[in-house]
Amino acid sequence: MSTIDKLQNELSNWYETSSVGQFLRWWKSELMSFVPEKYQQQLFPQPINILLTQEHDKVLVWKNTDDSFILESSDDDDEMWWHKIQHIIKAAEGRRVNVVYLLSSKDALVRKIALPQAAKENLDEVIGFELDKYVPFKAEQVQLGYKIDQDNSNDDKIVLDLAVIPKQKVADVIALTEEKSIAIDALDVDIGEANRPSTLGVNLLPEENRKERNYFNLKLNLGLLLLLFVLTYFVLYTSVAHKQEKVEQLTNINAELSKQAKKAKLLRKELKSVIVSSKFLNNKKKDSPSLVNILQEMTTRLPEDTYITRLKVNTDKLELTGQSNNASSLVPELDKSSSWYEPEIVGGVTEDRRTKKEKFTIKALLKEPKIEDENDNAS
């Protein structure tokens, strides 16, 4: 038995007895119950199992039904058994047909044997080496097959159903089926009752006479599993890559916005500085009277015999120095001005010998100039 066959047998045995297999079989049967009967075979094709039993010199053909096998009959009672099988295969419409030849329990020796669990990896070699302990034959004289009894096996031992038949009997069956061009899938032992055949579950066909196993479904499932893994990886990778790309884009946008925010902050700071400067100049303008207005009003109010030799204007003070025929008369006249108030002569009045005029120094407090409202101008 090849490594792949061993692996598949172990998986099949595990699947048959595991809760996973039971659940999947129940799930499949439930799904089939919702499908109309005429479509069930199309969506859930079931293999056709045929059992061949021998009664004296006659071979009987049994075909499976739901839970058991029924004897195949035809309108022509003389129809040969191989013709019946060929008719079943033709009517299968692509469904798999398994043909198992059953030997009578009288032609085979069936024993239950127990082996250590350590022997499970090399059952063929262990059974062949210790065959004389269980049957009175040598390994080269018989064809043997075995099946693991899952119900009675445990962690310490493995229990087998061992079947042994003479090799000549196997050769006779092979010769009979090959003569009629019928390819059988297995050679088993009938452990059923009369008119109710049942298989032991072993295959006594030699390796060279067995059909080559079709691993198409296994390869297909592995391929689909690989495809599923690749697609899952692709979806996850593209999703992560897409999110990473989005993160990079958002990072770049965030960096650009940060730069713009810094620029806006600097511009806001500069604008604030400009506004402060503008307010400062505006305040200066408001706080400082117009020199033109001062000169114009001074020219209007001073008499013609008066002239100014020095004019000093500070933030809130005005100082005039000059000569006039009557310096004392200048104070009442200057007091009428709207640009300054409280004018007074300081330091006394003296006469200039050259011009014969009175020299004077008048100081006054400047008034805030009247600034017209922009809204009034706009209106």
PAMIVO-207531 format. One record per residue (C-alpha): residue in one letter; y, z, x. Coordinates in pm, 1 decimal. Layout:
N
- a:Y:Z:X
...
***
This chain:
379
- m:0.0:0.0:0.0
- s:332.3:-105.7:143.8
- t:626.9:127.3:189.3
- i:817.9:-42.5:-91.6
- d:519.3:-7.2:-325.6
- k:485.8:360.8:-238.4
- l:853.5:415.8:-298.2
- q:844.1:229.8:-627.5
- n:533.8:422.1:-740.8
- e:699.4:753.3:-657.0
- l:1014.9:651.2:-839.1
- s:810.7:530.7:-1137.1
- n:613.8:856.6:-1151.2
- w:931.3:1060.2:-1123.3
- y:1104.4:848.4:-1387.5
- e:816.7:879.0:-1633.4
- t:810.0:1259.1:-1617.2
- s:1174.9:1338.6:-1558.1
- s:1428.7:1436.4:-1821.8
- v:1638.1:1135.9:-1716.2
- g:1359.1:896.6:-1812.5
- q:1299.8:1077.8:-2140.4
- f:1669.8:1064.5:-2225.5
- l:1699.4:694.7:-2140.3
- r:1390.5:608.1:-2346.1
- w:1529.3:806.8:-2639.3
- w:1869.1:641.4:-2598.5
- k:1711.8:295.9:-2587.6
- s:1506.3:363.0:-2900.0
- e:1816.9:489.5:-3079.8
- l:2009.8:176.9:-2982.1
- m:1724.3:-41.1:-3101.4
- s:1728.0:131.7:-3439.5
- f:2081.0:1.3:-3500.8
- v:1984.2:-358.2:-3419.4
- p:1824.9:-577.7:-3688.5
- e:1456.4:-635.6:-3627.2
- k:1496.3:-1010.2:-3581.1
- y:1734.4:-948.5:-3290.2
- q:1555.7:-655.7:-3129.1
- q:1324.8:-868.2:-2917.7
- q:1616.7:-1081.9:-2801.6
- l:1827.0:-786.0:-2694.4
- f:1546.2:-549.5:-2594.1
- p:1252.2:-768.3:-2489.2
- q:933.2:-564.6:-2457.0
- p:642.1:-681.0:-2242.0
- i:317.4:-780.3:-2411.5
- n:19.7:-580.9:-2285.3
- i:-331.7:-722.4:-2312.8
- l:-650.2:-530.4:-2244.7
- l:-978.5:-702.1:-2172.1
- t:-1295.8:-506.9:-2239.9
- q:-1652.1:-624.5:-2201.5
- e:-1918.9:-565.0:-2464.3
- h:-2253.9:-687.1:-2334.3
- d:-2180.6:-1047.0:-2233.4
- k:-1873.6:-1083.6:-2452.1
- v:-1512.2:-1019.3:-2345.1
- l:-1287.0:-870.0:-2611.4
- v:-909.2:-921.9:-2617.0
- w:-689.1:-633.3:-2727.4
- k:-316.1:-673.1:-2785.1
- n:-70.5:-387.8:-2799.2
- t:112.5:-285.7:-3112.0
- d:368.8:-4.4:-3139.4
- d:146.2:279.3:-3018.7
- s:-203.3:134.8:-2977.9
- f:-406.1:-179.4:-2920.1
- i:-565.1:-398.1:-3188.4
- l:-847.6:-644.6:-3143.2
- e:-728.3:-1005.3:-3138.9
- s:-907.5:-1230.2:-3384.1
- s:-866.0:-1595.0:-3469.6
- d:-959.0:-1830.0:-3743.3
- d:-1230.1:-1967.5:-3522.1
- d:-1468.9:-1688.3:-3434.5
- d:-1616.5:-1901.5:-3159.9
- e:-1278.9:-1928.9:-2980.1
- m:-1316.4:-1824.4:-2619.7
- w:-1137.1:-1511.4:-2497.8
- w:-934.0:-1693.9:-2237.7
- h:-800.2:-1931.2:-2506.6
- k:-671.3:-1632.5:-2697.7
- i:-490.5:-1508.5:-2389.9
- q:-336.1:-1849.3:-2331.6
- h:-218.1:-1860.9:-2693.2
- i:-58.1:-1519.1:-2653.7
- i:117.5:-1626.5:-2333.2
- k:251.5:-1944.8:-2497.3
- a:378.6:-1748.2:-2796.5
- a:545.2:-1486.6:-2576.2
- e:864.2:-1699.0:-2548.2
- g:944.9:-1583.1:-2198.7
- r:841.0:-1221.0:-2244.4
- r:627.8:-1071.8:-1970.2
- v:252.9:-1059.4:-2043.1
- n:50.1:-794.7:-1858.9
- v:-326.2:-853.5:-1852.7
- v:-544.8:-556.7:-1756.8
- y:-921.5:-579.6:-1730.2
- l:-1090.0:-254.6:-1830.4
- l:-1423.7:-151.3:-1687.9
- s:-1646.5:75.7:-1886.4
- s:-1652.3:437.5:-1774.1
- k:-2025.0:380.4:-1708.5
- d:-1939.7:132.7:-1432.9
- a:-1694.4:365.0:-1257.1
- l:-1699.7:711.8:-1111.5
- v:-1391.4:917.6:-1204.7
- r:-1314.5:1248.8:-1034.8
- k:-1022.9:1490.8:-1029.3
- i:-940.4:1599.3:-677.1
- a:-679.1:1836.1:-535.9
- l:-502.0:1783.1:-205.0
- p:-221.6:1968.8:-26.3
- q:129.3:1846.5:-93.6
- a:154.3:1754.8:275.3
- a:-100.3:1476.0:215.0
- k:126.7:1301.3:-34.9
- e:286.9:1083.2:231.6
- n:-47.0:935.0:342.9
- l:-274.8:951.0:40.2
- d:-462.0:627.7:118.2
- e:-562.5:745.8:465.8
- v:-648.5:1100.8:353.9
- i:-862.4:985.8:59.1
- g:-1042.4:726.2:270.0
- f:-1115.3:981.8:539.9
- e:-1243.9:1249.6:298.5
- l:-1404.5:1021.4:39.3
- d:-1756.5:1142.0:117.4
- k:-1654.0:1488.9:-5.3
- y:-1596.6:1361.6:-356.4
- v:-1836.9:1068.5:-412.1
- p:-2175.5:975.7:-263.3
- f:-2046.0:647.1:-122.7
- k:-1888.1:522.5:194.3
- a:-1538.7:379.1:186.4
- e:-1654.3:28.6:284.2
- q:-1895.2:16.5:-11.8
- v:-1653.9:85.4:-292.5
- q:-1308.2:-0.9:-427.1
- l:-1103.5:303.4:-510.4
- g:-784.0:377.2:-695.5
- y:-598.3:692.1:-786.0
- k:-323.0:826.6:-1007.3
- i:-119.3:1144.1:-959.4
- d:-170.5:1394.0:-1239.2
- q:182.5:1521.5:-1280.3
- d:87.8:1782.2:-1540.5
- n:-151.4:1969.6:-1311.3
- s:28.3:1918.1:-978.1
- n:260.0:2184.4:-840.6
- d:453.6:2270.8:-526.3
- d:138.1:2368.0:-336.6
- k:-109.0:2101.0:-437.3
- i:-122.8:1749.9:-573.1
- v:-392.3:1661.9:-827.9
- l:-527.2:1306.2:-842.9
- d:-742.7:1110.9:-1085.9
- l:-968.6:923.1:-845.8
- a:-1167.2:621.8:-968.6
- v:-1437.4:452.7:-758.7
- i:-1637.7:137.0:-841.8
- p:-1871.0:-78.7:-633.5
- k:-1702.8:-370.2:-463.5
- q:-1959.3:-608.3:-611.8
- k:-1837.9:-517.1:-961.5
- v:-1482.4:-596.0:-857.7
- a:-1594.0:-928.9:-714.5
- d:-1770.1:-1016.7:-1040.8
- v:-1460.3:-948.6:-1247.7
- i:-1238.6:-1149.2:-1012.8
- a:-1480.8:-1439.9:-1017.6
- l:-1496.0:-1432.5:-1398.6
- t:-1119.2:-1434.2:-1448.7
- e:-1050.6:-1692.5:-1178.8
- e:-1313.4:-1920.6:-1332.3
- k:-1123.7:-1911.7:-1662.3
- s:-781.4:-1946.5:-1487.8
- i:-667.1:-1607.8:-1611.0
- a:-462.5:-1401.1:-1369.4
- i:-504.0:-1031.0:-1428.5
- d:-244.0:-775.0:-1327.4
- a:-478.6:-479.9:-1282.0
- l:-837.1:-366.5:-1293.0
- d:-859.9:-28.7:-1464.3
- v:-1110.6:208.1:-1620.8
- d:-1148.6:250.0:-1997.2
- i:-1126.8:618.4:-2085.9
- g:-1070.0:561.5:-2457.8
- e:-1299.6:604.3:-2753.9
- a:-1499.3:338.5:-2933.8
- n:-1277.7:63.1:-3078.1
- r:-976.2:236.2:-2920.5
- p:-942.5:136.8:-2553.4
- s:-716.1:337.9:-2323.2
- t:-635.7:297.2:-1955.9
- l:-682.6:557.1:-1683.8
- g:-371.3:428.6:-1507.2
- v:-516.8:308.4:-1175.4
- n:-540.6:-37.3:-1024.5
- l:-873.9:-117.6:-860.5
- l:-780.7:-470.8:-764.2
- p:-778.3:-532.5:-389.0
- e:-434.2:-588.0:-238.0
- e:-504.5:-954.4:-164.5
- n:-594.0:-1025.4:-529.4
- r:-294.2:-858.2:-684.4
- k:1.7:-1052.5:-810.0
- e:302.0:-1043.5:-586.6
- r:541.7:-798.2:-730.3
- n:865.1:-944.1:-851.8
- y:1144.1:-732.5:-717.4
- f:1406.2:-939.1:-894.9
- n:1509.2:-653.2:-1126.5
- l:1521.8:-410.3:-835.3
- k:1730.3:-651.8:-630.3
- l:1948.8:-724.5:-931.6
- n:2007.3:-353.8:-997.3
- l:2081.5:-289.3:-631.1
- g:2315.4:-587.0:-626.8
- l:2492.5:-465.7:-940.1
- l:2513.6:-117.6:-793.8
- l:2664.7:-259.1:-475.7
- l:2902.7:-471.8:-680.7
- l:3000.5:-165.6:-882.3
- f:3064.9:25.7:-560.6
- v:3271.4:-260.8:-417.2
- l:3471.8:-298.3:-738.3
- t:3525.9:77.3:-760.1
- y:3639.6:85.7:-397.2
- f:3862.6:-217.2:-457.1
- v:4019.1:-59.7:-765.9
- l:4073.6:272.2:-589.7
- y:4201.2:104.5:-272.2
- t:4439.1:-127.9:-457.9
- s:4556.1:161.2:-672.6
- v:4622.6:378.4:-368.2
- a:4779.4:85.2:-180.3
- h:4996.3:3.6:-481.7
- k:5105.8:365.4:-513.7
- q:5170.7:384.5:-141.1
- e:5378.5:68.4:-163.8
- k:5570.0:218.6:-454.9
- v:5624.6:536.5:-254.0
- e:5753.7:332.7:41.0
- q:5985.2:136.6:-189.1
- l:6113.8:456.1:-346.7
- t:6156.4:607.2:-0.6
- n:6360.4:305.5:111.9
- i:6564.4:316.2:-208.9
- n:6617.5:687.8:-163.5
- a:6731.0:633.1:196.9
- e:6969.5:357.7:86.3
- l:7104.9:576.4:-193.4
- s:7147.9:860.6:53.8
- k:7352.4:631.9:278.5
- q:7561.2:518.6:-16.9
- a:7603.1:880.7:-126.3
- k:7725.9:970.8:222.2
- k:7967.0:677.7:215.7
- a:8085.1:778.9:-130.7
- k:8131.8:1134.0:-8.8
- l:8340.1:1011.8:284.2
- l:8542.6:784.3:55.1
- r:8591.0:1073.4:-185.3
- k:8709.4:1287.9:103.6
- e:8946.8:1015.0:221.6
- l:9070.7:964.9:-134.7
- k:9127.8:1336.3:-168.1
- s:9320.4:1333.1:160.5
- v:9530.3:1039.9:39.1
- i:9596.5:1217.1:-289.7
- v:9698.6:1532.7:-104.8
- s:9928.4:1329.9:121.9
- s:10070.3:1149.2:-175.7
- k:10133.6:1475.8:-353.8
- f:10288.9:1615.0:-38.7
- l:10526.6:1319.0:-13.0
- n:10596.8:1332.9:-384.2
- n:10669.1:1703.4:-358.0
- k:10890.0:1637.6:-58.9
- k:11067.5:1375.3:-258.0
- k:11111.3:1613.2:-548.6
- d:11216.6:1902.5:-327.2
- s:11462.9:1696.9:-115.3
- p:11773.0:1564.2:-289.9
- s:11867.5:1204.0:-246.6
- l:12108.6:1159.7:41.8
- v:12258.0:856.4:-127.4
- n:12342.7:1060.8:-433.4
- i:12496.9:1334.1:-216.9
- l:12713.7:1084.1:-29.6
- q:12812.3:904.4:-349.2
- e:12913.0:1223.1:-527.6
- m:13089.9:1358.4:-219.5
- t:13294.0:1039.9:-190.2
- t:13386.2:1059.5:-555.0
- r:13490.7:1424.5:-559.0
- l:13675.8:1460.4:-226.6
- p:14045.7:1358.0:-233.9
- e:14172.4:1074.3:-19.1
- d:14347.9:1307.2:223.2
- t:14018.2:1466.2:313.8
- y:13766.3:1331.1:557.6
- i:13435.7:1463.7:684.7
- t:13359.3:1498.9:1052.9
- r:13006.5:1641.0:1018.3
- l:12749.9:1643.2:736.9
- k:12436.0:1854.9:761.0
- v:12168.3:1848.6:487.6
- n:11867.0:2081.3:503.7
- t:11595.0:2137.2:249.1
- d:11809.5:2348.8:19.1
- k:12145.9:2373.0:197.8
- l:12442.0:2149.5:244.9
- e:12704.8:2199.9:515.9
- l:13030.3:2001.2:533.5
- t:13276.8:2011.4:819.7
- g:13602.5:1820.6:801.7
- q:13984.2:1827.2:756.8
- s:14198.9:1823.8:446.2
- n:14556.4:1885.2:344.0
- n:14444.5:2165.3:110.4
- a:14095.9:2293.0:201.4
- s:14096.8:2567.0:-62.8
- s:14129.0:2311.2:-342.3
- l:13804.8:2145.6:-235.9
- v:13580.4:2432.1:-349.8
- p:13662.0:2407.6:-724.5
- e:13621.1:2031.4:-712.1
- l:13289.9:2044.8:-528.0
- d:13166.1:2310.9:-767.4
- k:13161.4:2049.0:-1044.4
- s:12886.7:1858.6:-871.0
- s:12534.3:1839.8:-1018.7
- s:12376.3:1798.7:-674.5
- w:12477.2:2136.6:-531.5
- y:12617.2:2461.8:-649.4
- e:12804.4:2767.2:-528.5
- p:13010.5:2592.0:-259.0
- e:13216.6:2824.7:-42.4
- i:13429.7:2808.1:267.9
- v:13280.2:2988.1:562.0
- g:13446.0:3088.4:889.5
- g:13801.3:3062.1:759.5
- v:14047.2:2772.7:756.6
- t:14246.9:2671.0:1069.2
- e:14513.7:2408.4:1129.2
- d:14451.8:2112.1:1357.2
- r:14764.9:2076.7:1578.5
- r:14713.3:1709.7:1631.1
- t:14659.5:1602.1:1267.5
- k:14843.5:1896.3:1107.8
- k:14546.1:1924.4:861.2
- e:14335.2:2223.8:772.1
- k:13992.1:2236.5:932.8
- f:13720.5:2374.7:712.0
- t:13344.1:2432.0:687.3
- i:13194.0:2444.9:338.5
- k:12840.2:2544.8:263.2
- a:12654.8:2499.6:-66.8
- l:12306.5:2530.8:-211.8
- l:12140.2:2207.4:-309.9
- k:12002.0:2166.9:-658.6
- e:11669.3:1995.7:-726.3
- p:11731.5:1636.5:-820.5
- k:11642.9:1534.4:-1171.1
- i:11329.3:1311.3:-1158.5
- e:11280.0:1085.5:-1453.2
- d:10936.9:1101.5:-1616.7
- e:10721.7:792.3:-1557.9
- n:10624.9:788.6:-1924.3
- d:10991.0:771.1:-2017.3
- n:11037.4:477.3:-1782.2
- a:10732.3:307.0:-1923.3
- s:10863.0:344.1:-2272.4
***
